[in-house]
Amino acid sequence: MKNKGFIACVLLLFLVLSGAVAKAQSKLYPVMFYNLENLFDTINDPDVQDEEFTPEGPKEWNSVKYWKKMNNLDRVFWSVASVNKAFPAVIGVSEIENRNVLEDLVMMEKMQRGNYRIVHYDSPDNRGVDVAFLYRPDVFKLEGSDKIPVKVPGLSDFKTRDIVTMWGTIEDEPFYFLVMHWPSRLGGQQVSEFKRVAAAEIVRRAVDSVRTLRPDTKVVLMGDMNDDPVDESMTEGLRAKGKVKELQPGDLFNPFLEMFKKGEGSLAYQDSWNLFDNMVVSDNLVKDNKGGLTLKKADGARFLGNIYRGKFLFQQEGQYKGYPLRTFVGNNFQGGYSDHLPVFILIAK
């Protein structure tokens, strides 16, 4: 009887310890970026060109359509959280009109469970669209935030989205996050490329400055770059590498570069895929010899970068079958999600 009691105690202790280990191993911190495709409110702002997204505009953008869009986005964030069994610790977003739409978003039924806070700054973009962060204060301990204007040499009157930055800690490790939406390809990819190269160089200088002051800072930058991982803005302006074995101290790593070379993308145009939605990290988030937080592959994944491809995000029939199911095609309301797919990385010990 004594032996049975001893065995029972050992088994109980084993189960308790196993649970503790499993709990420790399960601490996973997804970090996500999503272009929300013209998330405007319905109010005409006289200071920006948002007339298209008003009840009187050509899209007849009204409260019914607005809340349909909000419910759709709520579903996307919940689905990404469900896949990873954790709400993203940090979410970068682009194409949002103002802080008001973000406040509506974080109060949606499922998003409320993430208890998100907002980092947002108004930018000088003519259409009034900005970038912003949502973050979980129980995971990311915010210490400060700022915006960086994008100035293009030779274009003194050029206006585009600011870069938004924030810094703080995750598990007491210093992190620096940047979210951006680089200048578009208006006029053609090659003609407009110098604008995105200029934006990339601004980002690179900001990252180098931070890491010079504090080398142990782990950097995550994300956004709609309007360029693929192999384009000049990414490889020369940002100097992001695509192979882990090539990384040296101070380097940046793009976990989406090899994915793109294999034909994967986050948005479709003229029957081909682009990967404009990128997340780039510092070398010490890939290689950490001190046992700290690093990138992890999702279960069954080939790459360190991830594109969320829930079936509901795609057009199921018609001319654009297989494309992301967007909110509008022209002025025709599709009731979809975005013309971009969400991307994410996973960070864990």
VEXFIVO-497329 format. One record per residue (C-alpha): x, y, z; residue number from 0. Coordinates in nm, 3 decimals, decimal comma, always signed. Layout:
<sites>
xx = X&yy = Y&zz = Z&n = NUM
...
</sites>
This chain:
<sites>
xx = +0,000&yy = +0,000&zz = +0,000&n = 0
xx = +0,288&yy = +0,230&zz = +0,086&n = 1
xx = +0,447&yy = +0,157&zz = -0,253&n = 2
xx = +0,121&yy = +0,238&zz = -0,428&n = 3
xx = +0,096&yy = +0,565&zz = -0,238&n = 4
xx = +0,455&yy = +0,652&zz = -0,326&n = 5
xx = +0,396&yy = +0,571&zz = -0,693&n = 6
xx = +0,079&yy = +0,783&zz = -0,693&n = 7
xx = +0,272&yy = +1,077&zz = -0,546&n = 8
xx = +0,548&yy = +1,039&zz = -0,805&n = 9
xx = +0,291&yy = +1,026&zz = -1,086&n = 10
xx = +0,115&yy = +1,333&zz = -0,950&n = 11
xx = +0,445&yy = +1,521&zz = -0,925&n = 12
xx = +0,532&yy = +1,415&zz = -1,280&n = 13
xx = +0,198&yy = +1,544&zz = -1,412&n = 14
xx = +0,241&yy = +1,873&zz = -1,230&n = 15
xx = +0,594&yy = +1,921&zz = -1,361&n = 16
xx = +0,490&yy = +1,818&zz = -1,712&n = 17
xx = +0,215&yy = +2,076&zz = -1,702&n = 18
xx = +0,455&yy = +2,342&zz = -1,584&n = 19
xx = +0,703&yy = +2,260&zz = -1,860&n = 20
xx = +0,427&yy = +2,256&zz = -2,120&n = 21
xx = +0,305&yy = +2,592&zz = -1,995&n = 22
xx = +0,656&yy = +2,738&zz = -2,015&n = 23
xx = +0,711&yy = +2,598&zz = -2,363&n = 24
xx = +0,377&yy = +2,727&zz = -2,488&n = 25
xx = +0,467&yy = +3,096&zz = -2,442&n = 26
xx = +0,444&yy = +3,202&zz = -2,800&n = 27
xx = +0,427&yy = +3,563&zz = -2,914&n = 28
xx = +0,283&yy = +3,611&zz = -3,262&n = 29
xx = +0,359&yy = +3,946&zz = -3,427&n = 30
xx = +0,134&yy = +4,036&zz = -3,719&n = 31
xx = +0,096&yy = +4,291&zz = -3,997&n = 32
xx = -0,219&yy = +4,352&zz = -4,200&n = 33
xx = -0,306&yy = +4,609&zz = -4,465&n = 34
xx = -0,672&yy = +4,677&zz = -4,381&n = 35
xx = -0,754&yy = +4,818&zz = -4,726&n = 36
xx = -0,910&yy = +5,160&zz = -4,690&n = 37
xx = -1,049&yy = +5,140&zz = -4,339&n = 38
xx = -1,225&yy = +5,478&zz = -4,343&n = 39
xx = -1,501&yy = +5,601&zz = -4,120&n = 40
xx = -1,813&yy = +5,744&zz = -4,288&n = 41
xx = -1,751&yy = +6,108&zz = -4,190&n = 42
xx = -1,620&yy = +6,357&zz = -4,445&n = 43
xx = -1,297&yy = +6,510&zz = -4,314&n = 44
xx = -1,238&yy = +6,844&zz = -4,493&n = 45
xx = -0,861&yy = +6,817&zz = -4,438&n = 46
xx = -0,809&yy = +6,499&zz = -4,644&n = 47
xx = -0,933&yy = +6,345&zz = -4,967&n = 48
xx = -1,178&yy = +6,094&zz = -4,814&n = 49
xx = -1,490&yy = +6,193&zz = -5,011&n = 50
xx = -1,489&yy = +5,856&zz = -5,186&n = 51
xx = -1,560&yy = +5,687&zz = -4,853&n = 52
xx = -1,865&yy = +5,882&zz = -4,743&n = 53
xx = -2,238&yy = +5,809&zz = -4,784&n = 54
xx = -2,253&yy = +6,071&zz = -5,061&n = 55
xx = -1,943&yy = +5,940&zz = -5,240&n = 56
xx = -1,926&yy = +5,698&zz = -5,534&n = 57
xx = -1,886&yy = +5,398&zz = -5,301&n = 58
xx = -2,187&yy = +5,502&zz = -5,090&n = 59
xx = -1,982&yy = +5,413&zz = -4,783&n = 60
xx = -2,228&yy = +5,398&zz = -4,495&n = 61
xx = -2,264&yy = +5,251&zz = -4,146&n = 62
xx = -2,393&yy = +4,915&zz = -4,273&n = 63
xx = -2,089&yy = +4,864&zz = -4,494&n = 64
xx = -1,854&yy = +5,001&zz = -4,229&n = 65
xx = -1,968&yy = +4,758&zz = -3,961&n = 66
xx = -1,967&yy = +4,471&zz = -4,208&n = 67
xx = -1,602&yy = +4,551&zz = -4,271&n = 68
xx = -1,534&yy = +4,571&zz = -3,897&n = 69
xx = -1,692&yy = +4,232&zz = -3,832&n = 70
xx = -1,486&yy = +4,085&zz = -4,114&n = 71
xx = -1,163&yy = +4,219&zz = -3,965&n = 72
xx = -1,262&yy = +4,090&zz = -3,623&n = 73
xx = -1,295&yy = +3,746&zz = -3,780&n = 74
xx = -0,948&yy = +3,769&zz = -3,939&n = 75
xx = -0,769&yy = +3,861&zz = -3,617&n = 76
xx = -0,956&yy = +3,594&zz = -3,425&n = 77
xx = -0,864&yy = +3,334&zz = -3,688&n = 78
xx = -0,494&yy = +3,420&zz = -3,673&n = 79
xx = -0,512&yy = +3,404&zz = -3,293&n = 80
xx = -0,684&yy = +3,066&zz = -3,313&n = 81
xx = -0,419&yy = +2,922&zz = -3,546&n = 82
xx = -0,142&yy = +3,028&zz = -3,308&n = 83
xx = -0,340&yy = +2,966&zz = -2,987&n = 84
xx = -0,254&yy = +3,320&zz = -2,880&n = 85
xx = -0,358&yy = +3,672&zz = -2,971&n = 86
xx = -0,077&yy = +3,858&zz = -3,147&n = 87
xx = +0,138&yy = +4,048&zz = -2,900&n = 88
xx = +0,181&yy = +4,327&zz = -3,154&n = 89
xx = -0,019&yy = +4,406&zz = -3,467&n = 90
xx = +0,092&yy = +4,658&zz = -3,726&n = 91
xx = -0,178&yy = +4,794&zz = -3,957&n = 92
xx = -0,189&yy = +5,022&zz = -4,259&n = 93
xx = -0,456&yy = +5,206&zz = -4,459&n = 94
xx = -0,649&yy = +5,328&zz = -4,157&n = 95
xx = -0,801&yy = +5,676&zz = -4,163&n = 96
xx = -0,768&yy = +5,777&zz = -3,800&n = 97
xx = -0,759&yy = +5,667&zz = -3,439&n = 98
xx = -1,139&yy = +5,643&zz = -3,426&n = 99
xx = -1,152&yy = +5,341&zz = -3,656&n = 100
xx = -0,888&yy = +5,168&zz = -3,443&n = 101
xx = -1,090&yy = +5,232&zz = -3,128&n = 102
xx = -1,391&yy = +5,072&zz = -3,295&n = 103
xx = -1,176&yy = +4,778&zz = -3,406&n = 104
xx = -1,028&yy = +4,694&zz = -3,065&n = 105
xx = -1,378&yy = +4,698&zz = -2,914&n = 106
xx = -1,515&yy = +4,436&zz = -3,153&n = 107
xx = -1,649&yy = +4,122&zz = -2,987&n = 108
xx = -1,345&yy = +3,899&zz = -3,036&n = 109
xx = -1,077&yy = +4,167&zz = -3,041&n = 110
xx = -1,181&yy = +4,276&zz = -2,691&n = 111
xx = -1,032&yy = +3,952&zz = -2,561&n = 112
xx = -0,686&yy = +4,075&zz = -2,663&n = 113
xx = -0,727&yy = +4,391&zz = -2,453&n = 114
xx = -0,535&yy = +4,593&zz = -2,714&n = 115
xx = -0,392&yy = +4,942&zz = -2,676&n = 116
xx = -0,323&yy = +5,178&zz = -2,967&n = 117
xx = -0,019&yy = +5,370&zz = -3,092&n = 118
xx = -0,119&yy = +5,607&zz = -3,373&n = 119
xx = -0,008&yy = +5,936&zz = -3,524&n = 120
xx = -0,179&yy = +6,136&zz = -3,798&n = 121
xx = +0,037&yy = +6,152&zz = -4,109&n = 122
xx = +0,046&yy = +6,404&zz = -4,399&n = 123
xx = -0,081&yy = +6,156&zz = -4,660&n = 124
xx = -0,322&yy = +6,331&zz = -4,898&n = 125
xx = -0,588&yy = +6,060&zz = -4,863&n = 126
xx = -0,554&yy = +6,069&zz = -4,486&n = 127
xx = -0,447&yy = +5,708&zz = -4,444&n = 128
xx = -0,201&yy = +5,620&zz = -4,168&n = 129
xx = -0,017&yy = +5,329&zz = -4,014&n = 130
xx = -0,050&yy = +5,227&zz = -3,649&n = 131
xx = +0,016&yy = +4,963&zz = -3,387&n = 132
xx = -0,211&yy = +4,760&zz = -3,165&n = 133
xx = -0,036&yy = +4,591&zz = -2,874&n = 134
xx = -0,119&yy = +4,377&zz = -2,573&n = 135
xx = +0,002&yy = +4,558&zz = -2,259&n = 136
xx = +0,022&yy = +4,230&zz = -2,067&n = 137
xx = +0,295&yy = +4,113&zz = -2,310&n = 138
xx = +0,459&yy = +4,421&zz = -2,458&n = 139
xx = +0,553&yy = +4,680&zz = -2,196&n = 140
xx = +0,544&yy = +5,008&zz = -2,385&n = 141
xx = +0,810&yy = +5,262&zz = -2,291&n = 142
xx = +0,766&yy = +5,516&zz = -2,569&n = 143
xx = +0,663&yy = +5,586&zz = -2,928&n = 144
xx = +0,727&yy = +5,834&zz = -3,207&n = 145
xx = +0,679&yy = +5,898&zz = -3,577&n = 146
xx = +0,942&yy = +5,943&zz = -3,847&n = 147
xx = +0,852&yy = +6,152&zz = -4,154&n = 148
xx = +0,946&yy = +6,017&zz = -4,496&n = 149
xx = +1,132&yy = +6,281&zz = -4,696&n = 150
xx = +1,229&yy = +6,205&zz = -5,056&n = 151
xx = +1,532&yy = +6,396&zz = -5,189&n = 152
xx = +1,435&yy = +6,627&zz = -5,476&n = 153
xx = +1,061&yy = +6,617&zz = -5,390&n = 154
xx = +1,013&yy = +6,884&zz = -5,126&n = 155
xx = +0,631&yy = +6,878&zz = -5,156&n = 156
xx = +0,594&yy = +6,500&zz = -5,159&n = 157
xx = +0,357&yy = +6,368&zz = -4,891&n = 158
xx = +0,325&yy = +6,009&zz = -4,780&n = 159
xx = +0,263&yy = +5,802&zz = -4,469&n = 160
xx = +0,490&yy = +5,855&zz = -4,168&n = 161
xx = +0,674&yy = +5,562&zz = -4,014&n = 162
xx = +0,546&yy = +5,485&zz = -3,663&n = 163
xx = +0,783&yy = +5,345&zz = -3,403&n = 164
xx = +0,743&yy = +5,216&zz = -3,049&n = 165
xx = +0,979&yy = +5,063&zz = -2,799&n = 166
xx = +0,953&yy = +4,863&zz = -2,481&n = 167
xx = +1,010&yy = +4,511&zz = -2,353&n = 168
xx = +0,881&yy = +4,156&zz = -2,392&n = 169
xx = +0,990&yy = +3,931&zz = -2,105&n = 170
xx = +1,229&yy = +4,210&zz = -2,001&n = 171
xx = +1,407&yy = +4,201&zz = -2,336&n = 172
xx = +1,427&yy = +4,537&zz = -2,522&n = 173
xx = +1,229&yy = +4,559&zz = -2,849&n = 174
xx = +1,199&yy = +4,830&zz = -3,112&n = 175
xx = +0,904&yy = +4,806&zz = -3,353&n = 176
xx = +0,850&yy = +5,004&zz = -3,673&n = 177
xx = +0,545&yy = +5,000&zz = -3,902&n = 178
xx = +0,533&yy = +5,162&zz = -4,245&n = 179
xx = +0,352&yy = +5,197&zz = -4,575&n = 180
xx = +0,605&yy = +5,301&zz = -4,836&n = 181
xx = +0,521&yy = +5,517&zz = -5,142&n = 182
xx = +0,310&yy = +5,347&zz = -5,408&n = 183
xx = +0,409&yy = +5,234&zz = -5,756&n = 184
xx = +0,208&yy = +5,514&zz = -5,917&n = 185
xx = +0,359&yy = +5,578&zz = -6,260&n = 186
xx = +0,528&yy = +5,238&zz = -6,269&n = 187
xx = +0,758&yy = +5,030&zz = -6,052&n = 188
xx = +1,087&yy = +5,158&zz = -6,193&n = 189
xx = +0,983&yy = +5,523&zz = -6,219&n = 190
xx = +0,871&yy = +5,534&zz = -5,856&n = 191
xx = +1,139&yy = +5,307&zz = -5,710&n = 192
xx = +1,362&yy = +5,590&zz = -5,583&n = 193
xx = +1,087&yy = +5,697&zz = -5,341&n = 194
xx = +1,078&yy = +5,358&zz = -5,175&n = 195
xx = +1,457&yy = +5,337&zz = -5,167&n = 196
xx = +1,459&yy = +5,672&zz = -4,985&n = 197
xx = +1,203&yy = +5,539&zz = -4,733&n = 198
xx = +1,409&yy = +5,222&zz = -4,683&n = 199
xx = +1,724&yy = +5,421&zz = -4,614&n = 200
xx = +1,541&yy = +5,627&zz = -4,350&n = 201
xx = +1,429&yy = +5,306&zz = -4,179&n = 202
xx = +1,777&yy = +5,157&zz = -4,192&n = 203
xx = +1,932&yy = +5,467&zz = -4,034&n = 204
xx = +1,674&yy = +5,460&zz = -3,754&n = 205
xx = +1,743&yy = +5,093&zz = -3,682&n = 206
xx = +2,122&yy = +5,141&zz = -3,687&n = 207
xx = +2,094&yy = +5,438&zz = -3,450&n = 208
xx = +1,891&yy = +5,239&zz = -3,198&n = 209
xx = +2,122&yy = +4,940&zz = -3,207&n = 210
xx = +2,431&yy = +5,158&zz = -3,180&n = 211
xx = +2,296&yy = +5,303&zz = -2,857&n = 212
xx = +2,174&yy = +4,966&zz = -2,729&n = 213
xx = +2,308&yy = +4,665&zz = -2,923&n = 214
xx = +2,090&yy = +4,412&zz = -2,740&n = 215
xx = +1,768&yy = +4,571&zz = -2,873&n = 216
xx = +1,567&yy = +4,332&zz = -3,089&n = 217
xx = +1,411&yy = +4,500&zz = -3,390&n = 218
xx = +1,096&yy = +4,410&zz = -3,582&n = 219
xx = +0,992&yy = +4,624&zz = -3,876&n = 220
xx = +0,680&yy = +4,556&zz = -4,078&n = 221
xx = +0,457&yy = +4,707&zz = -4,339&n = 222
xx = +0,328&yy = +4,731&zz = -4,691&n = 223
xx = +0,652&yy = +4,814&zz = -4,872&n = 224
xx = +0,492&yy = +4,827&zz = -5,219&n = 225
xx = +0,796&yy = +4,625&zz = -5,321&n = 226
xx = +0,884&yy = +4,258&zz = -5,316&n = 227
xx = +1,164&yy = +4,121&zz = -5,094&n = 228
xx = +1,401&yy = +4,105&zz = -5,394&n = 229
xx = +1,355&yy = +4,468&zz = -5,503&n = 230
xx = +1,618&yy = +4,739&zz = -5,457&n = 231
xx = +1,445&yy = +4,913&zz = -5,166&n = 232
xx = +1,459&yy = +4,590&zz = -4,966&n = 233
xx = +1,799&yy = +4,451&zz = -5,067&n = 234
xx = +1,995&yy = +4,776&zz = -5,108&n = 235
xx = +1,805&yy = +5,049&zz = -4,920&n = 236
xx = +1,714&yy = +4,833&zz = -4,621&n = 237
xx = +1,998&yy = +4,582&zz = -4,682&n = 238
xx = +1,784&yy = +4,293&zz = -4,560&n = 239
xx = +1,929&yy = +3,945&zz = -4,613&n = 240
xx = +1,730&yy = +3,632&zz = -4,683&n = 241
xx = +1,958&yy = +3,356&zz = -4,552&n = 242
xx = +2,022&yy = +3,294&zz = -4,184&n = 243
xx = +2,374&yy = +3,161&zz = -4,247&n = 244
xx = +2,475&yy = +3,494&zz = -4,405&n = 245
xx = +2,381&yy = +3,705&zz = -4,102&n = 246
xx = +2,647&yy = +3,909&zz = -3,924&n = 247
xx = +2,606&yy = +4,125&zz = -3,612&n = 248
xx = +2,402&yy = +4,435&zz = -3,702&n = 249
xx = +2,237&yy = +4,274&zz = -4,005&n = 250
xx = +1,866&yy = +4,259&zz = -4,087&n = 251
xx = +1,692&yy = +3,938&zz = -4,192&n = 252
xx = +1,384&yy = +3,907&zz = -4,413&n = 253
xx = +1,206&yy = +3,576&zz = -4,340&n = 254
xx = +0,979&yy = +3,633&zz = -4,642&n = 255
xx = +1,249&yy = +3,653&zz = -4,910&n = 256
xx = +1,286&yy = +3,279&zz = -4,969&n = 257
xx = +0,908&yy = +3,240&zz = -4,959&n = 258
xx = +0,872&yy = +3,490&zz = -5,241&n = 259
xx = +1,132&yy = +3,309&zz = -5,448&n = 260
xx = +0,918&yy = +2,995&zz = -5,410&n = 261
xx = +0,619&yy = +3,177&zz = -5,560&n = 262
xx = +0,428&yy = +3,280&zz = -5,247&n = 263
xx = +0,266&yy = +3,621&zz = -5,211&n = 264
xx = +0,029&yy = +3,836&zz = -5,010&n = 265
xx = -0,160&yy = +4,012&zz = -5,291&n = 266
xx = -0,251&yy = +3,925&zz = -5,648&n = 267
xx = -0,235&yy = +4,146&zz = -5,955&n = 268
xx = -0,285&yy = +4,045&zz = -6,317&n = 269
xx = -0,272&yy = +3,673&zz = -6,233&n = 270
xx = +0,059&yy = +3,694&zz = -6,046&n = 271
xx = +0,146&yy = +3,724&zz = -5,678&n = 272
xx = +0,346&yy = +3,996&zz = -5,508&n = 273
xx = +0,477&yy = +3,995&zz = -5,153&n = 274
xx = +0,460&yy = +4,361&zz = -5,058&n = 275
xx = +0,373&yy = +4,278&zz = -4,696&n = 276
xx = +0,704&yy = +4,213&zz = -4,524&n = 277
xx = +0,834&yy = +4,170&zz = -4,173&n = 278
xx = +1,208&yy = +4,215&zz = -4,122&n = 279
xx = +1,399&yy = +4,148&zz = -3,800&n = 280
xx = +1,743&yy = +4,213&zz = -3,651&n = 281
xx = +2,004&yy = +3,938&zz = -3,649&n = 282
xx = +1,980&yy = +3,895&zz = -3,269&n = 283
xx = +1,616&yy = +3,791&zz = -3,304&n = 284
xx = +1,729&yy = +3,509&zz = -3,532&n = 285
xx = +2,043&yy = +3,411&zz = -3,344&n = 286
xx = +2,046&yy = +3,461&zz = -2,966&n = 287
xx = +2,330&yy = +3,286&zz = -2,785&n = 288
xx = +2,189&yy = +3,382&zz = -2,445&n = 289
xx = +1,871&yy = +3,179&zz = -2,472&n = 290
xx = +1,645&yy = +3,478&zz = -2,528&n = 291
xx = +1,347&yy = +3,530&zz = -2,756&n = 292
xx = +1,399&yy = +3,426&zz = -3,118&n = 293
xx = +1,201&yy = +3,354&zz = -3,433&n = 294
xx = +1,028&yy = +3,015&zz = -3,444&n = 295
xx = +0,869&yy = +2,826&zz = -3,730&n = 296
xx = +0,499&yy = +2,755&zz = -3,709&n = 297
xx = +0,405&yy = +2,389&zz = -3,686&n = 298
xx = +0,468&yy = +2,225&zz = -4,022&n = 299
xx = +0,598&yy = +2,548&zz = -4,180&n = 300
xx = +0,889&yy = +2,564&zz = -4,425&n = 301
xx = +0,980&yy = +2,924&zz = -4,352&n = 302
xx = +1,018&yy = +3,159&zz = -4,057&n = 303
xx = +0,772&yy = +3,399&zz = -4,220&n = 304
xx = +0,402&yy = +3,317&zz = -4,247&n = 305
xx = +0,112&yy = +3,426&zz = -4,468&n = 306
xx = -0,231&yy = +3,353&zz = -4,326&n = 307
xx = -0,446&yy = +3,190&zz = -4,596&n = 308
xx = -0,783&yy = +3,119&zz = -4,441&n = 309
xx = -1,017&yy = +2,998&zz = -4,714&n = 310
xx = -1,274&yy = +3,266&zz = -4,631&n = 311
xx = -1,022&yy = +3,536&zz = -4,731&n = 312
xx = -1,037&yy = +3,434&zz = -5,098&n = 313
xx = -1,279&yy = +3,497&zz = -5,381&n = 314
xx = -1,448&yy = +3,160&zz = -5,446&n = 315
xx = -1,588&yy = +3,221&zz = -5,794&n = 316
xx = -1,599&yy = +3,458&zz = -6,089&n = 317
xx = -1,328&yy = +3,654&zz = -6,268&n = 318
xx = -1,119&yy = +3,701&zz = -5,954&n = 319
xx = -1,147&yy = +3,348&zz = -5,819&n = 320
xx = -0,844&yy = +3,272&zz = -5,604&n = 321
xx = -0,769&yy = +3,640&zz = -5,538&n = 322
xx = -0,806&yy = +3,794&zz = -5,191&n = 323
xx = -1,172&yy = +3,884&zz = -5,132&n = 324
xx = -1,163&yy = +4,261&zz = -5,107&n = 325
xx = -1,409&yy = +4,518&zz = -4,980&n = 326
xx = -1,474&yy = +4,680&zz = -5,318&n = 327
xx = -1,400&yy = +4,607&zz = -5,681&n = 328
xx = -1,423&yy = +4,953&zz = -5,830&n = 329
xx = -1,732&yy = +5,097&zz = -5,664&n = 330
xx = -1,903&yy = +4,758&zz = -5,631&n = 331
xx = -1,924&yy = +4,647&zz = -5,269&n = 332
xx = -1,798&yy = +4,288&zz = -5,231&n = 333
xx = -1,832&yy = +4,267&zz = -4,854&n = 334
xx = -1,484&yy = +4,119&zz = -4,827&n = 335
xx = -1,180&yy = +4,166&zz = -4,610&n = 336
xx = -0,881&yy = +4,322&zz = -4,786&n = 337
xx = -0,687&yy = +4,303&zz = -5,110&n = 338
xx = -0,390&yy = +4,190&zz = -4,897&n = 339
xx = -0,341&yy = +3,879&zz = -4,685&n = 340
xx = -0,217&yy = +3,905&zz = -4,325&n = 341
xx = +0,143&yy = +3,809&zz = -4,250&n = 342
xx = +0,299&yy = +3,712&zz = -3,919&n = 343
xx = +0,605&yy = +3,581&zz = -3,742&n = 344
xx = +0,632&yy = +3,383&zz = -3,420&n = 345
xx = +0,865&yy = +3,472&zz = -3,133&n = 346
xx = +0,939&yy = +3,238&zz = -2,843&n = 347
xx = +1,215&yy = +3,106&zz = -2,620&n = 348
</sites>
